[in-house]
Amino acid sequence: MASAFSPQSVLLPRLRGDGAVGAPEGSPDEGVAWHFGDPFGEQRAAARAAVVVDRSHRGVIEIDGEERLSWLHTISSQHLLDLADRWSAEDLNLDLNGRVEDHFVVTDVDQIAWVDTEGTRADALADFLSKMIFWAKVEVAPRPDMAVLSLVGPDIMTGPIAELLDLGANPQVYQAGDLPEIHHDEEPLGFWRIMPPTGEGRRTPTIDLVIPEYLVETWWDELVSAGARPAGTWAYEAMRVAAVRPRLGLDTDDRAIPHELGWIGGVAEQGAVHLDKGCYRGQETVARVHNLGKPPRRLALVHLDGSADNRPQPGETVTADGRAVGRLGSVVDHFEFGPIGLALVKRTIPVDTALVIRGVDASIDPDSLTDSEHEQAGRAAIDKLRGR
């Protein structure tokens, strides 16, 4: 279908005027600021203070109607029947074989479900949702007039920034709230939501603002005045990769299933697949892997040789002893760790295996592997029948 989203091909004039450097051509972040002249300084600020990042290249979709949550519950991987007003959840759209097609965030505010996802998948997701309506009392509408800003850093939960956003006392991950009126207009003012922490050890708070596009500059100025340093997507990506949080399209391929990416678990577990539900597309694969088997691959943080002249690129093959053992996803230069990336590697390879990616030496960070050792009900039943 024709694109309903305006192409974000140029930076906002105000951000460009402040010295923003655009993301490289062909990057998934093309069209927004990559950095503001000091990428490592911006990363340090994200880890130790506060930054604001323009992520207006994400696509936003509005879902209206009294059956919006029950309908979305039946066609996606998340349990949404009890999603409360002003709360969020991560969600997946899977194909018939349980492979990931879309990863998105749902936030319900005043009987409207707001969905945002990668800009490159926004049209496809909106098209899929529209085709799945049938007789449900819902309406799906792309909202290219809405944008996303993100705040990252320990200083965003208290002090001037928290007061500006009116976060209230002890906001929880996935909680959302109304943004205060800073522009006198009858248009929607948008909302904030707390997202899972990023950075090393997943300790760094993250907040998204979903706001009308015409308010981006206003909010940017207000947040900077409150103490947030302007930062580009380079800083955001460095914090995300360090937290081993996958990104659709970079860390996924056409074979990726949720178990490989750590997207298993409901809202409380900060995952995108709730195991206490069924009857959605791809559910059979999720249940089979969870109850009987193990995923063929697992997501790992990899450290790359920083002395190499050529940096491996997303999508390249990870090898060990000359044989293919995985796929490289995100790659970023981190202010403390040097060049790092995320890779989907065979679950069976030892953690100390020496890796090579297009001639560049690489190694797995053992602390990044979080395989679940839960008791598998199906496997336990089979073992019981066999007398084990």
SULWO-V894224 format. One record per residue. RES is the residue in three letters. PSI is psi in degrees with one decimal (999 if undefined). D_CENTER is the distance of its C-alpha to the mean C-alpha in Angstrom with 1 decimal. Layout:
BEGIN
RES_PSI_D_CENTER / RES_PSI_D_CENTER
END
This chain:
BEGIN
MET_160.6_25.1 / ALA_145.7_25.3 / SER_130.5_22.3 / ALA_-5.4_21.9 / PHE_134.9_19.5 / SER_131.8_21.3 / PRO_128.9_20.5 / GLN_68.7_19.0 / SER_-11.4_21.3 / VAL_153.9_22.7 / LEU_154.0_21.7 / LEU_136.3_22.9 / PRO_-38.0_26.5 / ARG_-40.6_26.3 / LEU_-38.7_23.5 / ARG_-40.2_25.4 / GLY_-23.5_28.5 / ASP_11.8_27.0 / GLY_19.3_26.7 / ALA_140.4_23.1 / VAL_124.6_22.7 / GLY_152.8_20.7 / ALA_150.1_18.2 / PRO_151.9_20.3 / GLU_133.6_21.4 / GLY_-9.3_19.4 / SER_148.2_16.2 / PRO_-12.7_13.0 / ASP_14.6_13.2 / GLU_134.0_16.9 / GLY_-11.5_18.3 / VAL_173.4_16.8 / ALA_131.1_18.0 / TRP_-41.6_17.3 / HIS_172.8_19.4 / PHE_35.5_22.5 / GLY_-15.2_25.0 / ASP_72.5_24.1 / PRO_-38.9_20.7 / PHE_-34.7_21.6 / GLY_-37.2_23.0 / GLU_-37.8_19.9 / GLN_-41.8_18.0 / ARG_-40.6_20.8 / ALA_-37.5_20.6 / ALA_-37.1_16.9 / ALA_-26.5_18.0 / ARG_-14.8_21.3 / ALA_-103.9_21.4 / ALA_139.1_19.1 / VAL_159.1_17.6 / VAL_134.7_16.4 / VAL_132.8_14.2 / ASP_115.0_14.6 / ARG_39.3_11.6 / SER_-0.8_14.0 / HIS_-2.8_13.3 / ARG_149.5_10.6 / GLY_137.2_12.7 / VAL_134.8_13.8 / ILE_137.1_15.9 / GLU_130.6_18.5 / ILE_114.6_19.9 / ASP_159.3_23.3 / GLY_150.2_26.0 / GLU_-21.2_27.2 / GLU_15.8_25.8 / ARG_-44.7_22.2 / LEU_-42.4_20.8 / SER_-36.1_23.3 / TRP_-47.6_22.8 / LEU_-32.3_19.0 / HIS_-37.3_19.6 / THR_-18.2_21.9 / ILE_3.2_19.8 / SER_178.4_16.4 / SER_-12.0_15.4 / GLN_151.8_15.0 / HIS_107.2_18.1 / LEU_-0.4_18.3 / LEU_-34.3_22.1 / ASP_16.8_22.2 / LEU_119.5_19.3 / ALA_160.9_21.1 / ASP_135.0_21.4 / ARG_41.2_19.0 / TRP_157.0_16.5 / SER_168.2_13.0 / ALA_146.1_11.3 / GLU_150.8_8.4 / ASP_159.5_10.2 / LEU_148.0_11.1 / ASN_118.5_13.9 / LEU_155.4_15.9 / ASP_-175.9_19.1 / LEU_-24.0_22.5 / ASN_10.3_22.1 / GLY_14.4_18.8 / ARG_146.0_16.8 / VAL_123.1_13.2 / GLU_-38.5_13.6 / ASP_142.5_10.7 / HIS_129.5_7.4 / PHE_167.1_7.4 / VAL_134.3_8.1 / VAL_129.4_11.9 / THR_122.7_14.0 / ASP_120.6_17.8 / VAL_119.8_20.1 / ASP_48.3_23.8 / GLN_27.2_23.7 / ILE_130.1_21.1 / ALA_117.2_17.7 / TRP_127.5_15.3 / VAL_132.7_12.4 / ASP_146.7_9.9 / THR_179.6_8.1 / GLU_135.6_8.5 / GLY_-32.5_12.1 / THR_-16.3_13.5 / ARG_0.4_12.9 / ALA_-45.6_13.8 / ASP_-43.9_17.5 / ALA_-40.3_17.3 / LEU_-43.9_15.3 / ALA_-38.4_17.8 / ASP_-45.1_20.6 / PHE_-46.9_19.8 / LEU_-42.0_19.5 / SER_-38.1_22.8 / LYS_-18.5_24.5 / MET_6.1_23.8 / ILE_-47.3_25.4 / PHE_-112.8_29.0 / TRP_8.2_30.9 / ALA_147.6_28.1 / LYS_72.7_28.6 / VAL_158.7_25.4 / GLU_132.6_24.7 / VAL_127.6_21.7 / ALA_118.2_21.6 / PRO_142.4_19.3 / ARG_75.5_19.1 / PRO_-9.9_19.1 / ASP_1.9_20.8 / MET_149.5_17.8 / ALA_165.3_15.4 / VAL_128.4_12.5 / LEU_148.4_13.4 / SER_139.1_11.7 / LEU_136.3_13.9 / VAL_135.3_13.6 / GLY_156.1_16.6 / PRO_-19.4_19.1 / ASP_4.7_21.2 / ILE_-13.1_19.0 / MET_-14.9_19.9 / THR_168.9_23.6 / GLY_-157.7_26.1 / PRO_-38.4_26.3 / ILE_-45.2_22.6 / ALA_-37.6_22.4 / GLU_-39.3_25.8 / LEU_-42.1_24.8 / LEU_-15.1_21.9 / ASP_52.9_24.2 / LEU_-30.0_21.7 / GLY_-174.1_24.7 / ALA_130.1_25.4 / ASN_54.9_22.9 / PRO_145.4_19.8 / GLN_160.0_17.6 / VAL_133.2_13.9 / TYR_-2.8_12.8 / GLN_148.3_16.1 / ALA_164.5_16.6 / GLY_163.1_19.7 / ASP_140.5_21.8 / LEU_141.1_21.9 / PRO_158.2_25.5 / GLU_115.4_27.6 / ILE_3.0_27.9 / HIS_122.2_29.1 / HIS_101.4_31.9 / ASP_157.7_31.0 / GLU_-4.3_30.8 / GLU_161.4_27.5 / PRO_143.7_24.4 / LEU_-15.7_23.2 / GLY_-173.6_19.6 / PHE_161.0_17.9 / TRP_157.0_15.9 / ARG_143.6_13.5 / ILE_126.4_12.7 / MET_164.0_9.3 / PRO_144.7_9.4 / PRO_155.7_11.1 / THR_-164.0_10.3 / GLY_177.9_13.2 / GLU_128.3_16.0 / GLY_5.5_16.5 / ARG_51.8_13.5 / ARG_-6.5_15.9 / THR_118.7_14.7 / PRO_148.9_14.0 / THR_134.5_11.4 / ILE_133.7_12.2 / ASP_144.3_11.2 / LEU_123.8_14.2 / VAL_111.5_14.5 / ILE_159.2_18.0 / PRO_142.3_20.6 / GLU_-33.7_20.6 / TYR_-12.7_24.1 / LEU_0.4_23.1 / VAL_-50.4_20.6 / GLU_-39.8_23.5 / THR_-48.0_25.0 / TRP_-36.6_22.1 / TRP_-48.5_21.4 / ASP_-42.1_25.0 / GLU_-42.3_25.1 / LEU_-39.5_22.1 / VAL_-41.2_23.7 / SER_-30.0_27.0 / ALA_-5.0_25.7 / GLY_-0.4_24.7 / ALA_128.8_21.2 / ARG_135.2_21.6 / PRO_132.1_20.3 / ALA_157.2_17.8 / GLY_-177.9_16.1 / THR_-18.8_12.8 / TRP_-47.3_14.5 / ALA_-44.1_14.4 / TYR_-44.3_10.8 / GLU_-37.3_10.1 / ALA_-41.3_12.9 / MET_-38.5_11.6 / ARG_-46.8_8.2 / VAL_-41.5_10.5 / ALA_-28.9_13.1 / ALA_-1.2_11.2 / VAL_49.8_10.6 / ARG_117.5_6.9 / PRO_156.1_6.5 / ARG_129.9_5.3 / LEU_133.2_7.3 / GLY_-28.1_10.7 / LEU_-48.7_10.8 / ASP_5.1_10.6 / THR_151.9_11.8 / ASP_-171.0_15.3 / ASP_1.9_17.6 / ARG_-4.8_18.5 / ALA_133.2_15.2 / ILE_157.8_15.4 / PRO_-37.5_13.2 / HIS_-32.0_15.6 / GLU_-23.5_15.1 / LEU_1.1_11.4 / GLY_22.6_11.8 / TRP_16.1_10.3 / ILE_136.9_13.8 / GLY_149.8_14.9 / GLY_-165.1_15.2 / VAL_-43.0_14.1 / ALA_-30.8_16.4 / GLU_5.8_14.8 / GLN_42.5_11.2 / GLY_-176.1_10.6 / ALA_-2.1_10.2 / VAL_119.2_13.8 / HIS_127.7_16.7 / LEU_-6.1_19.8 / ASP_46.8_22.3 / LYS_165.7_22.4 / GLY_-165.6_23.4 / CYS_36.9_24.6 / TYR_160.3_21.5 / ARG_127.7_21.1 / GLY_-3.0_20.3 / GLN_-31.4_21.1 / GLU_-42.0_24.1 / THR_-43.1_22.1 / VAL_-48.3_19.9 / ALA_-39.9_23.1 / ARG_-45.4_25.1 / VAL_-40.4_22.8 / HIS_-38.1_22.4 / ASN_-23.0_26.1 / LEU_-34.9_27.9 / GLY_-162.1_26.1 / LYS_146.5_23.5 / PRO_145.6_20.7 / PRO_-25.0_22.2 / ARG_168.3_19.5 / ARG_150.6_17.2 / LEU_131.8_14.4 / ALA_147.5_16.1 / LEU_128.8_15.9 / VAL_140.7_18.8 / HIS_131.2_21.1 / LEU_149.7_22.8 / ASP_112.1_26.4 / GLY_-11.9_26.3 / SER_-7.9_29.8 / ALA_142.0_29.1 / ASP_-38.8_29.9 / ASN_125.4_27.3 / ARG_129.4_23.7 / PRO_152.9_22.2 / GLN_155.4_19.7 / PRO_138.4_16.7 / GLY_-9.0_18.2 / GLU_157.9_21.3 / THR_135.0_23.0 / VAL_129.4_23.2 / THR_158.4_26.8 / ALA_122.9_29.0 / ASP_35.9_32.8 / GLY_0.0_32.5 / ARG_148.3_30.6 / ALA_128.8_27.1 / VAL_4.4_24.9 / GLY_-172.5_21.3 / ARG_130.9_18.9 / LEU_137.9_17.3 / GLY_-116.4_13.8 / SER_143.7_12.3 / VAL_133.4_15.3 / VAL_148.7_15.8 / ASP_120.2_18.9 / HIS_142.8_18.4 / PHE_-22.7_21.0 / GLU_-39.9_22.2 / PHE_-7.0_21.3 / GLY_-153.7_22.1 / PRO_124.5_20.4 / ILE_165.0_17.7 / GLY_174.3_15.4 / LEU_138.4_13.6 / ALA_139.9_15.8 / LEU_111.4_16.4 / VAL_156.6_20.0 / LYS_134.8_22.7 / ARG_-26.1_22.7 / THR_-10.3_26.5 / ILE_138.3_26.6 / PRO_150.0_27.7 / VAL_-24.5_25.4 / ASP_14.2_28.0 / THR_132.2_28.3 / ALA_124.9_28.8 / LEU_155.9_26.4 / VAL_132.7_27.0 / ILE_108.2_24.8 / ARG_50.1_27.0 / GLY_-2.2_29.6 / VAL_128.5_27.4 / ASP_144.1_27.6 / ALA_157.6_24.5 / SER_151.2_24.1 / ILE_135.1_21.8 / ASP_112.1_20.9 / PRO_-27.8_22.3 / ASP_-10.7_20.5 / SER_-11.6_17.1 / LEU_123.3_18.4 / THR_54.2_18.0 / ASP_135.1_19.8 / SER_135.2_20.7 / GLU_31.8_24.5 / HIS_154.3_24.8 / GLU_127.4_28.1 / GLN_114.1_27.8 / ALA_-44.7_30.0 / GLY_-42.5_30.9 / ARG_-39.9_31.7 / ALA_-39.0_33.7 / ALA_-40.1_35.7 / ILE_-43.8_36.6 / ASP_-37.6_37.7 / LYS_-42.6_39.8 / LEU_-30.8_41.5 / ARG_0.0_42.3 / GLY_21.7_43.8 / ARG_999_41.4
END
